[in-house]
Amino acid sequence: MKADAPDDALEMLSKTWIVPLLEKLLADGSLVEYEIDTKAVHTEAPGSFSIFLIAANAEGIDKFRAAQREATKANPLFGPAFGSMTDYTAHRDELARTNATYK
């Protein structure tokens, strides 16, 4: 998040766009889990967050990308709002792998 973003910026973005999108994909079985995480210990600048999702299969990732594009088209103010509160100037890479069993 940008330093001047509102204190509730992540909560606001999550409630209005991120969570509804991911809940729809969870309900139709494209996703089996998602998380929106913040850092408990800041080894980087405060304000960073991550969105993790686990898809049922490769098609689930494709459905996520398509739903993301459609949701952005349906709500054209989201892109500028998200961009006004987030900072992508620093380069960050992260690779995670999980083996999960859901019953």
N, CA and C atoms as a LAMMPS dump frame, in Angstrom:
ITEM: TIMESTEP
0
ITEM: NUMBER OF ATOMS
309
ITEM: BOX BOUNDS ff ff ff
-5.0000000000000000e+02 5.0000000000000000e+02
-5.0000000000000000e+02 5.0000000000000000e+02
-5.0000000000000000e+02 5.0000000000000000e+02
ITEM: ATOMS id mol type element x y z
1 1 1 N 0.839 -1.171 0
2 1 2 C 0 0 0
3 1 3 C 0.887 1.238 0
4 2 1 N 0.395 2.292 -0.591
5 2 2 C 1.127 3.554 -0.56
6 2 3 C 1.083 4.114 0.856
7 3 1 N 2.091 4.873 1.206
8 3 2 C 2.173 5.442 2.551
9 3 3 C 0.972 6.33 2.863
10 4 1 N 0.412 7 1.854
11 4 2 C -0.713 7.894 2.099
12 4 3 C -2.075 7.238 1.872
13 5 1 N -2.084 5.915 1.673
14 5 2 C -3.358 5.2 1.525
15 5 3 C -4.1 5.228 2.85
16 6 1 N -5.432 5.246 2.808
17 6 2 C -6.194 5.216 4.057
18 6 3 C -5.849 3.984 4.893
19 7 1 N -5.992 4.102 6.205
20 7 2 C -5.683 2.981 7.099
21 7 3 C -6.518 1.741 6.774
22 8 1 N -7.718 1.948 6.262
23 8 2 C -8.607 0.824 5.958
24 8 3 C -8.618 0.475 4.468
25 9 1 N -7.565 0.851 3.739
26 9 2 C -7.531 0.649 2.288
27 9 3 C -7.679 -0.82 1.904
28 10 1 N -6.929 -1.701 2.535
29 10 2 C -7.017 -3.119 2.185
30 10 3 C -8.4 -3.669 2.515
31 11 1 N -8.938 -3.28 3.649
32 11 2 C -10.282 -3.724 4.026
33 11 3 C -11.305 -3.233 3.004
34 12 1 N -11.185 -1.991 2.59
35 12 2 C -12.111 -1.408 1.622
36 12 3 C -12.009 -2.128 0.273
37 13 1 N -10.795 -2.338 -0.218
38 13 2 C -10.612 -3.039 -1.488
39 13 3 C -11.096 -4.482 -1.398
40 14 1 N -10.847 -5.109 -0.264
41 14 2 C -11.272 -6.501 -0.082
42 14 3 C -12.782 -6.621 -0.098
43 15 1 N -13.459 -5.779 0.66
44 15 2 C -14.923 -5.866 0.769
45 15 3 C -15.638 -5.527 -0.533
46 16 1 N -15.094 -4.577 -1.28
47 16 2 C -15.816 -4.11 -2.46
48 16 3 C -15.483 -4.864 -3.736
49 17 1 N -14.323 -5.527 -3.8
50 17 2 C -13.954 -6.144 -5.067
51 17 3 C -13.292 -7.506 -4.914
52 18 1 N -12.264 -7.606 -4.106
53 18 2 C -11.467 -8.832 -4.056
54 18 3 C -12.279 -10.006 -3.505
55 19 1 N -12.876 -9.848 -2.33
56 19 2 C -13.603 -10.955 -1.702
57 19 3 C -14.826 -11.384 -2.521
58 20 1 N -15.668 -10.468 -3.018
59 20 2 C -16.795 -10.933 -3.834
60 20 3 C -16.357 -11.76 -5.049
61 21 1 N -15.28 -11.347 -5.697
62 21 2 C -14.756 -12.079 -6.847
63 21 3 C -14.303 -13.477 -6.43
64 22 1 N -13.521 -13.564 -5.365
65 22 2 C -12.99 -14.859 -4.928
66 22 3 C -14.079 -15.75 -4.35
67 23 1 N -15.057 -15.181 -3.665
68 23 2 C -16.17 -15.979 -3.12
69 23 3 C -16.99 -16.613 -4.235
70 24 1 N -17.19 -15.89 -5.332
71 24 2 C -17.915 -16.439 -6.477
72 24 3 C -17.177 -17.645 -7.041
73 25 1 N -15.863 -17.531 -7.166
74 25 2 C -15.069 -18.641 -7.693
75 25 3 C -14.99 -19.8 -6.703
76 26 1 N -15.015 -19.503 -5.429
77 26 2 C -15.036 -20.548 -4.41
78 26 3 C -16.368 -21.303 -4.483
79 27 1 N -17.458 -20.566 -4.649
80 27 2 C -18.788 -21.173 -4.703
81 27 3 C -18.968 -22.082 -5.919
82 28 1 N -18.366 -21.702 -7.064
83 28 2 C -18.547 -22.545 -8.254
84 28 3 C -17.512 -23.668 -8.361
85 29 1 N -16.618 -23.764 -7.365
86 29 2 C -15.655 -24.855 -7.33
87 29 3 C -14.355 -24.592 -8.073
88 30 1 N -14.207 -23.401 -8.662
89 30 2 C -12.957 -23.086 -9.362
90 30 3 C -11.805 -22.942 -8.383
91 31 1 N -12.094 -22.413 -7.198
92 31 2 C -11.096 -22.275 -6.137
93 31 3 C -11.483 -23.164 -4.974
94 32 1 N -10.493 -23.646 -4.25
95 32 2 C -10.765 -24.412 -3.039
96 32 3 C -10.371 -23.63 -1.791
97 33 1 N -9.596 -22.553 -1.963
98 33 2 C -9.211 -21.717 -0.833
99 33 3 C -8.647 -20.414 -1.356
100 34 1 N -8.822 -19.376 -0.54
101 34 2 C -8.117 -18.129 -0.797
102 34 3 C -7.812 -17.464 0.536
103 35 1 N -6.81 -16.613 0.527
104 35 2 C -6.426 -15.851 1.716
105 35 3 C -5.965 -14.474 1.276
106 36 1 N -6.23 -13.504 2.098
107 36 2 C -5.651 -12.177 1.937
108 36 3 C -4.824 -11.962 3.193
109 37 1 N -3.512 -11.935 3.039
110 37 2 C -2.606 -11.915 4.182
111 37 3 C -1.835 -10.605 4.257
112 38 1 N -1.577 -10.19 5.479
113 38 2 C -0.686 -9.06 5.732
114 38 3 C 0.487 -9.581 6.541
115 39 1 N 1.56 -8.844 6.557
116 39 2 C 2.767 -9.26 7.27
117 39 3 C 2.603 -9.009 8.766
118 40 1 N 2.849 -10.027 9.566
119 40 2 C 2.831 -9.87 11.021
120 40 3 C 4.166 -9.307 11.499
121 41 1 N 5.233 -9.683 10.82
122 41 2 C 6.563 -9.175 11.105
123 41 3 C 7.037 -8.487 9.837
124 42 1 N 7.409 -7.235 9.954
125 42 2 C 7.763 -6.45 8.774
126 42 3 C 9.261 -6.55 8.483
127 43 1 N 9.606 -7.389 7.506
128 43 2 C 10.976 -7.429 7.015
129 43 3 C 11.116 -6.515 5.805
130 44 1 N 9.99 -6.087 5.268
131 44 2 C 9.919 -5.123 4.179
132 44 3 C 9.148 -3.92 4.712
133 45 1 N 8.9 -2.968 3.857
134 45 2 C 8.123 -1.801 4.265
135 45 3 C 6.728 -2.243 4.718
136 46 1 N 6.191 -1.632 5.765
137 46 2 C 4.832 -1.965 6.203
138 46 3 C 3.826 -1.668 5.086
139 47 1 N 2.685 -2.309 5.163
140 47 2 C 1.641 -2.048 4.187
141 47 3 C 1.567 -3.058 3.065
142 48 1 N 2.454 -4.048 3.069
143 48 2 C 2.39 -5.046 2.006
144 48 3 C 1.325 -6.082 2.346
145 49 1 N 0.754 -6.643 1.314
146 49 2 C -0.24 -7.693 1.486
147 49 3 C -0.106 -8.669 0.33
148 50 1 N -0.643 -9.858 0.529
149 50 2 C -0.604 -10.899 -0.498
150 50 3 C -1.978 -11.514 -0.623
151 51 1 N -2.308 -11.882 -1.828
152 51 2 C -3.541 -12.621 -2.088
153 51 3 C -3.109 -13.995 -2.579
154 52 1 N -3.455 -15.026 -1.816
155 52 2 C -3.128 -16.396 -2.179
156 52 3 C -4.417 -17.104 -2.551
157 53 1 N -4.334 -17.949 -3.558
158 53 2 C -5.492 -18.771 -3.886
159 53 3 C -5.022 -20.137 -4.324
160 54 1 N -5.857 -21.111 -4.068
161 54 2 C -5.595 -22.473 -4.505
162 54 3 C -6.741 -22.864 -5.419
163 55 1 N -6.4 -23.193 -6.647
164 55 2 C -7.402 -23.579 -7.635
165 55 3 C -7.58 -25.086 -7.619
166 56 1 N -8.77 -25.504 -7.991
167 56 2 C -9.058 -26.931 -8.06
168 56 3 C -8.221 -27.61 -9.142
169 57 1 N -7.907 -26.861 -10.2
170 57 2 C -7.109 -27.377 -11.308
171 57 3 C -6.635 -26.183 -12.14
172 58 1 N -5.939 -26.449 -13.234
173 58 2 C -5.411 -25.369 -14.071
174 58 3 C -6.529 -24.507 -14.646
175 59 1 N -7.659 -25.102 -14.942
176 59 2 C -8.786 -24.334 -15.467
177 59 3 C -9.289 -23.32 -14.441
178 60 1 N -9.126 -23.631 -13.168
179 60 2 C -9.527 -22.696 -12.113
180 60 3 C -8.735 -21.403 -12.177
181 61 1 N -7.452 -21.495 -12.494
182 61 2 C -6.612 -20.296 -12.658
183 61 3 C -7.106 -19.489 -13.854
184 62 1 N -7.425 -20.187 -14.953
185 62 2 C -7.954 -19.496 -16.13
186 62 3 C -9.265 -18.789 -15.795
187 63 1 N -10.131 -19.453 -15.031
188 63 2 C -11.403 -18.836 -14.631
189 63 3 C -11.161 -17.626 -13.742
190 64 1 N -10.165 -17.719 -12.86
191 64 2 C -9.834 -16.578 -12.004
192 64 3 C -9.409 -15.39 -12.855
193 65 1 N -8.499 -15.609 -13.79
194 65 2 C -8.019 -14.514 -14.654
195 65 3 C -9.17 -13.905 -15.456
196 66 1 N -10.033 -14.746 -16.006
197 66 2 C -11.175 -14.248 -16.785
198 66 3 C -12.141 -13.462 -15.896
199 67 1 N -12.409 -13.982 -14.703
200 67 2 C -13.311 -13.286 -13.776
201 67 3 C -12.714 -11.963 -13.33
202 68 1 N -11.412 -11.939 -13.144
203 68 2 C -10.712 -10.705 -12.769
204 68 3 C -10.881 -9.649 -13.861
205 69 1 N -10.684 -10.049 -15.113
206 69 2 C -10.853 -9.106 -16.228
207 69 3 C -12.296 -8.609 -16.321
208 70 1 N -13.257 -9.523 -16.2
209 70 2 C -14.669 -9.152 -16.299
210 70 3 C -15.097 -8.239 -15.156
211 71 1 N -14.634 -8.525 -13.956
212 71 2 C -14.985 -7.693 -12.797
213 71 3 C -14.42 -6.286 -12.947
214 72 1 N -13.236 -6.181 -13.518
215 72 2 C -12.629 -4.872 -13.741
216 72 3 C -13.398 -4.101 -14.81
217 73 1 N -13.843 -4.8 -15.853
218 73 2 C -14.666 -4.148 -16.879
219 73 3 C -16.006 -3.696 -16.301
220 74 1 N -16.601 -4.531 -15.448
221 74 2 C -17.908 -4.219 -14.867
222 74 3 C -17.833 -3.062 -13.875
223 75 1 N -16.678 -2.872 -13.253
224 75 2 C -16.498 -1.797 -12.284
225 75 3 C -15.259 -1.003 -12.69
226 76 1 N -15.396 -0.095 -13.667
227 76 2 C -14.225 0.599 -14.201
228 76 3 C -13.528 1.51 -13.194
229 77 1 N -14.15 1.81 -12.074
230 77 2 C -13.496 2.638 -11.063
231 77 3 C -12.536 1.847 -10.193
232 78 1 N -12.648 0.504 -10.216
233 78 2 C -11.791 -0.288 -9.348
234 78 3 C -10.319 -0.137 -9.711
235 79 1 N -9.991 -0.218 -10.992
236 79 2 C -8.586 -0.123 -11.415
237 79 3 C -7.916 1.146 -10.918
238 80 1 N -8.509 2.322 -11.184
239 80 2 C -7.912 3.558 -10.665
240 80 3 C -7.885 3.613 -9.129
241 81 1 N -8.922 3.098 -8.471
242 81 2 C -8.947 3.109 -7.002
243 81 3 C -7.842 2.221 -6.444
244 82 1 N -7.7 1.027 -6.997
245 82 2 C -6.651 0.103 -6.558
246 82 3 C -5.282 0.721 -6.806
247 83 1 N -5.088 1.284 -7.99
248 83 2 C -3.817 1.901 -8.34
249 83 3 C -3.467 3.099 -7.486
250 84 1 N -4.493 3.819 -7.032
251 84 2 C -4.222 5.004 -6.218
252 84 3 C -3.765 4.648 -4.805
253 85 1 N -4.017 3.408 -4.374
254 85 2 C -3.668 3.01 -3.017
255 85 3 C -2.502 2.037 -2.941
256 86 1 N -2.113 1.448 -4.069
257 86 2 C -1.038 0.453 -4.057
258 86 3 C 0.207 0.985 -4.749
259 87 1 N 1.336 0.454 -4.353
260 87 2 C 2.628 0.905 -4.873
261 87 3 C 3.376 -0.288 -5.453
262 88 1 N 3.6 -0.252 -6.755
263 88 2 C 4.315 -1.328 -7.432
264 88 3 C 5.705 -0.896 -7.891
265 89 1 N 6.234 0.17 -7.306
266 89 2 C 7.534 0.666 -7.766
267 89 3 C 8.682 -0.254 -7.369
268 90 1 N 8.578 -0.909 -6.24
269 90 2 C 9.633 -1.842 -5.819
270 90 3 C 9.353 -3.211 -6.432
271 91 1 N 10.407 -3.881 -6.86
272 91 2 C 10.26 -5.208 -7.448
273 91 3 C 10.294 -6.26 -6.343
274 92 1 N 9.285 -7.105 -6.334
275 92 2 C 9.217 -8.179 -5.345
276 92 3 C 8.87 -9.471 -6.067
277 93 1 N 9.527 -10.531 -5.722
278 93 2 C 9.201 -11.846 -6.26
279 93 3 C 8.98 -12.788 -5.093
280 94 1 N 8.053 -13.667 -5.281
281 94 2 C 7.825 -14.694 -4.279
282 94 3 C 7.296 -15.914 -5.003
283 95 1 N 7.795 -17.043 -4.649
284 95 2 C 7.329 -18.296 -5.206
285 95 3 C 6.991 -19.196 -4.033
286 96 1 N 5.787 -19.71 -4.047
287 96 2 C 5.357 -20.597 -2.971
288 96 3 C 4.778 -21.86 -3.605
289 97 1 N 4.946 -22.945 -2.914
290 97 2 C 4.378 -24.207 -3.36
291 97 3 C 3.714 -24.847 -2.167
292 98 1 N 2.588 -25.468 -2.412
293 98 2 C 1.905 -26.139 -1.32
294 98 3 C 1.39 -27.494 -1.786
295 99 1 N 1.361 -28.402 -0.887
296 99 2 C 0.678 -29.676 -1.074
297 99 3 C -0.448 -29.672 -0.053
298 100 1 N -1.667 -29.63 -0.528
299 100 2 C -2.809 -29.509 0.379
300 100 3 C -3.801 -30.61 0.085
301 101 1 N -4.469 -31.06 1.125
302 101 2 C -5.531 -32.045 0.993
303 101 3 C -6.779 -31.454 1.62
304 102 1 N -7.839 -31.399 0.857
305 102 2 C -9.116 -30.895 1.353
306 102 3 C -10.132 -32.014 1.285
307 103 1 N -10.832 -32.184 2.374
308 103 2 C -11.845 -33.25 2.424
309 103 3 C -13.192 -32.662 2.732
